[in-house]
Amino acid sequence: MNNWFKNNGIHLAIIGIFIALCFAYFSPVIQGKSLYQNDVRQAQGGQKEIMDYRAKDGKAPLWTNSMFGGMPAYQIWAEYPSNVTSYIISFFKTIFPTPVDTVLLYLLGAYLLFCVLRIHPWLAAAGAIAFAFSSYNFQILEAGHSNKALAIAFFAPILAGIILTLRGKYLLGSLLTAFFLALEIRSNHIQMTYYLFLALLILIGIEIYHAVKAKTTTGLFKSFGYLAAAVIIAVGVNAGSLWTTYEYGQETTRGKSNLTAENASQPADGLDKEYAYGWSQGIMENITFLIPNAYGGASGGELDEKSHVAKLLVEKGIAPEQAAGAAREMPTYWGEKAFTSGPFYFGAIVFFLFVAGLFIVKSRIKWWILSAFVLTLFLSFGKNFPLISDLFFNYFPLYNKFRAVESILAVTGLLVPMLAILAVKEAVSGEQDSKTLMKGLKTALYITGGIILVVLIMPTLLLDFKTSNHDEYIQQWVQRVGDQGLATEIVNALVKDRISMARADAFRSLIFVLIGAGLLWALIQKKITAQLAFMLFAGTILVDMWTVDRRYLSNENFTDNQQIQEPFRARQVDELIKRDPTLGYRVFDLTTNPFLSVDASYFHHSLGGYHAAKLKRYQELLDKQFSASINEDVLDMLNTKYVITRSEDGQSERIQNRETAAGPAWFVPGIRWAKTDDEEMAGLNSFDPKKEAIIHEEFKSLIDAKKVGVPVNADIKLINYHPDHLTYEYSAANDVIAVFSEIWYDKGWNTYVDGEKIPHFRANYVLRAAQLPGGNHKVEFKFEPTSYYTGETISLICSILLIAGLAFAIFVEVRGKRNTELAPNT
């Protein structure tokens, strides 16, 4: 045991430093405060019904009616009790508060990777800091993109496992790959995982090339075999979540259109290209890798009373406080994104070392890093460089399912510090003479320093500092101040502020680049010891990244736990509606954009909500029946009992009680058949949902027209509501067609009459319907998706295999080291 602590003491010390850094950065958590994250708040709104029933029943329902009339709960929040990674992530989050847990995972995962790359521990710590404190990794924490952050945290350890496997550590490497890949998948951000795999495909290609060239394909393909098994196990561990996600994905806005292309507002398959490319990185915007505020930083709030804008307004007679407030509202970001939380900043020292690595690193991993860097860079451009982006969007599997293509730069954020740290390692390896190393250092200094000096001395030579709608923005100010000249002066002052921000950060970056170059020079010339240099690199990188990250995530982002635990406050209208004891009704809140807000979902069964992947049928219904004007018949069939609107003065909310709402279920005397989905949708334009049901002809075989009669003195009531188990009682003299105001989803809902399963079918484009036998009966709808329950069985089996295999691999590794230590010298 003493030997173990002796051998691993430095690793334990570094881990301790990582923990201390996390708590130091997020010191408010020690005071019991929590990070306010808007996307987490949004998630809480959509999860409210799920969590309420979880607290009541001890398990979460698999369906919720809180958003978009109804959708699978496992796309919002779900338990996967058979998945071992659920417990691992939960355990880690229990020990460390948010967001300490995520940043610590950033650090530990990257540290493992750099150790696997045979980097000295203190230099590995510097690399881990460079990756973890990359500005984007903190911006997504501030925004509340928790799943994305977790997925990024597992990039590095997955790569570590792959590298170990390729080196011949087949068992340990592949099982570590399986373990971290299982955690990656469980993070439930498929887009990030997909981007990582794009980079790994290049690695595989390079490894195959070198193996064929060196005639060592046997060992390589053995590694591939182990890695393939690792992928199968990781996928199997997450079978429940992957299967349900895949199944659901086919039915969402990312799947195929149900309407014909000329009639549908959505593309035939995948996302609309304009929507997918909505957040594309500007080609010159990548200068922020080196100079964070070169493009103005975040979208707003960057200016203060010392800005050119504020000073100009004060000169024009505006009170200083008002002038400062107006300046804070000015859009300092001048790129083409709709808005941004901040730039992709990889660190001035880190980027300098990355460029140096291009010239001094000789190992073939450099060529993978460079190739993946170029690919991720080009793909991040999206609409700004469609030549490559469109190739992937149109032809590469699944690529058109994702939006915000700039986020692929999260992978770049790992590649840059990797090559940077390898450059420092090369400088002390002794494999190259100091003359060659100094040549690489000077070239990197000329490139990075030259870019910085141009921005510092002649900023407009490289950058414009004006948006493409600059003239339109001036006209907005003309309307605001009523003076063309003054409006132009104000906007010109804003441009001056943007230039000042770029220059200030250019000077800042120049200082850090010179520090980095000085340390690398001292290391090459052996003016300082390697360990001291590594620690100085870690310290200066931390100072550089920490101070920039503070611009986007600081103590001001934390708030009292009470606000986090109660993210929404009920209005008077919400309280009044909640007094209604009837079951199954829905609410349509028009006081905000109902399809970008979860406020109503927190308190009611809402027609609106916010989710990245709505059911495509529901989206098509919104496009056709709600965009030009609201179809009252559709509101009726969705059992919309209450509509919330604002008063004419906009100061209060009002409730519209809709007595025409059809109720949770009803019988219809007639059927109108539709030959196509388009015809089915068109039928909703003018119909009475209580008198007829519009049914697609594909369901004709499920209806026995000879038995169906007109529902006379028939009645049906919802007597028990549970999100994934609805119970009705009805009475009818003969067979009848019942329509239920429940959203159609044929991947798990089953219908039972007195315990016996019967078929159900789609009606009115988005609802469920069934032919019910005459008499007095009980009808039940149960959500029983095979994808979830069978997936959980597979998950349990693979979880056992993973843990048992990993334990065995660690045992073999430890025993092998012990035998090596005990072996006599020969």
Disulfide bonds with the S-S distance in Angstrom:
none
